[in-house]
Every structure is written in structure tokens, then in C-alpha cells.
């Protein structure tokens, strides 16, 4: 039956980790987090990376490194910097677990109809 082939997310992740694909899963997760930060700082600056517009509010000024502690280990993040003002990723809100904050960002994007491919 079709219902036998449907798996929960936990079963799929368990299978991937059990088959030794954990490094690929971590790399995808890190890339997803990096893309979220790039989009957020692009909205804050008023322009995407390397985009020239008259509506620009701020300019980028490189990256700063920060360790991000999660249940699956410590990840190194490259957080974009701005020349004017500050930027703190939404999933690194103070006094919240990182996974809970990232989950809330994904849920909010889903509720607002943002494409999962973006």
C-alpha cells in the first residue's frame, strides 16, 4: 500500500544519519542558514549582494565568524556585517534555543507563502 511507503521526518533523518550521510546533511543545513542570513541582510541593506541600487540603505562590510551551538554540534557561521548599523540573524535571538528560532522562521515563511525553493 502507499501508506506503508510514507515516513515521518524523524525516520528519514534517522536513515540518512545511519547510512553515513550525516556530513552531507550538515552541509545542506549550514548552506540553508547562510542563505537565510544573506536574504535577511539584503532586505535590511535594501539591496542584494553586489547589487547597485539608489534605494540602498546600508553597505556590506565583510563577515564576522561566530560559533553556533546546536544539538547536533557546533557550527561555524559567517554572519554578514554592515558598515552602518548592526545585523543579528533572526534565528540567533537572545534567550532562545537556536533550533526553536530557526523553526519559527521557517514556519513564518510557510505561513506567508514563501516558496520553499527560495
MODELLER restraints for C-alpha pairs under 7 A, 6 or more apart:
rsr = mdl.restraints
at = mdl.atoms
rsr.add(forms.Gaussian(group=physical.xy_distance, feature=features.Distance(at['CA:16:A'], at['CA:22:A']), mean=6.60, stdev=0.5))
rsr.add(forms.Gaussian(group=physical.xy_distance, feature=features.Distance(at['CA:37:A'], at['CA:89:A']), mean=6.10, stdev=0.5))
rsr.add(forms.Gaussian(group=physical.xy_distance, feature=features.Distance(at['CA:41:A'], at['CA:87:A']), mean=7.00, stdev=0.5))
rsr.add(forms.Gaussian(group=physical.xy_distance, feature=features.Distance(at['CA:42:A'], at['CA:48:A']), mean=4.59, stdev=0.5))
rsr.add(forms.Gaussian(group=physical.xy_distance, feature=features.Distance(at['CA:42:A'], at['CA:49:A']), mean=6.80, stdev=0.5))
rsr.add(forms.Gaussian(group=physical.xy_distance, feature=features.Distance(at['CA:45:A'], at['CA:56:A']), mean=5.94, stdev=0.5))
rsr.add(forms.Gaussian(group=physical.xy_distance, feature=features.Distance(at['CA:45:A'], at['CA:57:A']), mean=5.05, stdev=0.5))
rsr.add(forms.Gaussian(group=physical.xy_distance, feature=features.Distance(at['CA:45:A'], at['CA:58:A']), mean=4.58, stdev=0.5))
rsr.add(forms.Gaussian(group=physical.xy_distance, feature=features.Distance(at['CA:45:A'], at['CA:59:A']), mean=6.38, stdev=0.5))
rsr.add(forms.Gaussian(group=physical.xy_distance, feature=features.Distance(at['CA:46:A'], at['CA:55:A']), mean=6.11, stdev=0.5))
rsr.add(forms.Gaussian(group=physical.xy_distance, feature=features.Distance(at['CA:46:A'], at['CA:56:A']), mean=4.55, stdev=0.5))
rsr.add(forms.Gaussian(group=physical.xy_distance, feature=features.Distance(at['CA:46:A'], at['CA:57:A']), mean=5.44, stdev=0.5))
rsr.add(forms.Gaussian(group=physical.xy_distance, feature=features.Distance(at['CA:47:A'], at['CA:53:A']), mean=6.66, stdev=0.5))
rsr.add(forms.Gaussian(group=physical.xy_distance, feature=features.Distance(at['CA:47:A'], at['CA:56:A']), mean=5.66, stdev=0.5))
rsr.add(forms.Gaussian(group=physical.xy_distance, feature=features.Distance(at['CA:58:A'], at['CA:82:A']), mean=6.60, stdev=0.5))
rsr.add(forms.Gaussian(group=physical.xy_distance, feature=features.Distance(at['CA:58:A'], at['CA:83:A']), mean=6.69, stdev=0.5))
rsr.add(forms.Gaussian(group=physical.xy_distance, feature=features.Distance(at['CA:58:A'], at['CA:84:A']), mean=5.91, stdev=0.5))
rsr.add(forms.Gaussian(group=physical.xy_distance, feature=features.Distance(at['CA:59:A'], at['CA:82:A']), mean=5.71, stdev=0.5))
rsr.add(forms.Gaussian(group=physical.xy_distance, feature=features.Distance(at['CA:59:A'], at['CA:83:A']), mean=5.64, stdev=0.5))
rsr.add(forms.Gaussian(group=physical.xy_distance, feature=features.Distance(at['CA:60:A'], at['CA:81:A']), mean=5.78, stdev=0.5))
rsr.add(forms.Gaussian(group=physical.xy_distance, feature=features.Distance(at['CA:60:A'], at['CA:82:A']), mean=4.39, stdev=0.5))
rsr.add(forms.Gaussian(group=physical.xy_distance, feature=features.Distance(at['CA:60:A'], at['CA:83:A']), mean=5.90, stdev=0.5))
rsr.add(forms.Gaussian(group=physical.xy_distance, feature=features.Distance(at['CA:61:A'], at['CA:81:A']), mean=5.11, stdev=0.5))
rsr.add(forms.Gaussian(group=physical.xy_distance, feature=features.Distance(at['CA:61:A'], at['CA:82:A']), mean=5.03, stdev=0.5))
rsr.add(forms.Gaussian(group=physical.xy_distance, feature=features.Distance(at['CA:61:A'], at['CA:83:A']), mean=5.38, stdev=0.5))
rsr.add(forms.Gaussian(group=physical.xy_distance, feature=features.Distance(at['CA:62:A'], at['CA:80:A']), mean=6.06, stdev=0.5))
rsr.add(forms.Gaussian(group=physical.xy_distance, feature=features.Distance(at['CA:62:A'], at['CA:81:A']), mean=5.53, stdev=0.5))
rsr.add(forms.Gaussian(group=physical.xy_distance, feature=features.Distance(at['CA:63:A'], at['CA:78:A']), mean=5.62, stdev=0.5))
rsr.add(forms.Gaussian(group=physical.xy_distance, feature=features.Distance(at['CA:63:A'], at['CA:79:A']), mean=5.29, stdev=0.5))
rsr.add(forms.Gaussian(group=physical.xy_distance, feature=features.Distance(at['CA:63:A'], at['CA:80:A']), mean=4.39, stdev=0.5))
rsr.add(forms.Gaussian(group=physical.xy_distance, feature=features.Distance(at['CA:63:A'], at['CA:81:A']), mean=5.22, stdev=0.5))
rsr.add(forms.Gaussian(group=physical.xy_distance, feature=features.Distance(at['CA:64:A'], at['CA:78:A']), mean=5.55, stdev=0.5))
rsr.add(forms.Gaussian(group=physical.xy_distance, feature=features.Distance(at['CA:64:A'], at['CA:79:A']), mean=5.24, stdev=0.5))
rsr.add(forms.Gaussian(group=physical.xy_distance, feature=features.Distance(at['CA:64:A'], at['CA:80:A']), mean=6.46, stdev=0.5))
rsr.add(forms.Gaussian(group=physical.xy_distance, feature=features.Distance(at['CA:64:A'], at['CA:81:A']), mean=6.67, stdev=0.5))
rsr.add(forms.Gaussian(group=physical.xy_distance, feature=features.Distance(at['CA:65:A'], at['CA:76:A']), mean=6.79, stdev=0.5))
rsr.add(forms.Gaussian(group=physical.xy_distance, feature=features.Distance(at['CA:65:A'], at['CA:77:A']), mean=5.67, stdev=0.5))
rsr.add(forms.Gaussian(group=physical.xy_distance, feature=features.Distance(at['CA:65:A'], at['CA:78:A']), mean=4.76, stdev=0.5))
rsr.add(forms.Gaussian(group=physical.xy_distance, feature=features.Distance(at['CA:65:A'], at['CA:79:A']), mean=6.22, stdev=0.5))
rsr.add(forms.Gaussian(group=physical.xy_distance, feature=features.Distance(at['CA:66:A'], at['CA:76:A']), mean=5.87, stdev=0.5))
rsr.add(forms.Gaussian(group=physical.xy_distance, feature=features.Distance(at['CA:66:A'], at['CA:77:A']), mean=5.25, stdev=0.5))
rsr.add(forms.Gaussian(group=physical.xy_distance, feature=features.Distance(at['CA:66:A'], at['CA:78:A']), mean=6.57, stdev=0.5))
rsr.add(forms.Gaussian(group=physical.xy_distance, feature=features.Distance(at['CA:67:A'], at['CA:74:A']), mean=6.37, stdev=0.5))
rsr.add(forms.Gaussian(group=physical.xy_distance, feature=features.Distance(at['CA:67:A'], at['CA:75:A']), mean=5.72, stdev=0.5))
rsr.add(forms.Gaussian(group=physical.xy_distance, feature=features.Distance(at['CA:67:A'], at['CA:76:A']), mean=4.69, stdev=0.5))
rsr.add(forms.Gaussian(group=physical.xy_distance, feature=features.Distance(at['CA:67:A'], at['CA:77:A']), mean=6.09, stdev=0.5))
rsr.add(forms.Gaussian(group=physical.xy_distance, feature=features.Distance(at['CA:68:A'], at['CA:74:A']), mean=5.49, stdev=0.5))
rsr.add(forms.Gaussian(group=physical.xy_distance, feature=features.Distance(at['CA:68:A'], at['CA:75:A']), mean=5.03, stdev=0.5))
rsr.add(forms.Gaussian(group=physical.xy_distance, feature=features.Distance(at['CA:68:A'], at['CA:76:A']), mean=6.07, stdev=0.5))
rsr.add(forms.Gaussian(group=physical.xy_distance, feature=features.Distance(at['CA:68:A'], at['CA:77:A']), mean=6.64, stdev=0.5))
rsr.add(forms.Gaussian(group=physical.xy_distance, feature=features.Distance(at['CA:69:A'], at['CA:75:A']), mean=6.39, stdev=0.5))
rsr.add(forms.Gaussian(group=physical.xy_distance, feature=features.Distance(at['CA:70:A'], at['CA:98:A']), mean=6.57, stdev=0.5))
rsr.add(forms.Gaussian(group=physical.xy_distance, feature=features.Distance(at['CA:81:A'], at['CA:87:A']), mean=6.67, stdev=0.5))
rsr.add(forms.Gaussian(group=physical.xy_distance, feature=features.Distance(at['CA:91:A'], at['CA:98:A']), mean=5.88, stdev=0.5))
rsr.add(forms.Gaussian(group=physical.xy_distance, feature=features.Distance(at['CA:91:A'], at['CA:101:A']), mean=4.50, stdev=0.5))
rsr.add(forms.Gaussian(group=physical.xy_distance, feature=features.Distance(at['CA:91:A'], at['CA:102:A']), mean=4.70, stdev=0.5))
rsr.add(forms.Gaussian(group=physical.xy_distance, feature=features.Distance(at['CA:92:A'], at['CA:98:A']), mean=5.90, stdev=0.5))
rsr.add(forms.Gaussian(group=physical.xy_distance, feature=features.Distance(at['CA:92:A'], at['CA:101:A']), mean=6.88, stdev=0.5))
rsr.add(forms.Gaussian(group=physical.xy_distance, feature=features.Distance(at['CA:93:A'], at['CA:101:A']), mean=6.97, stdev=0.5))
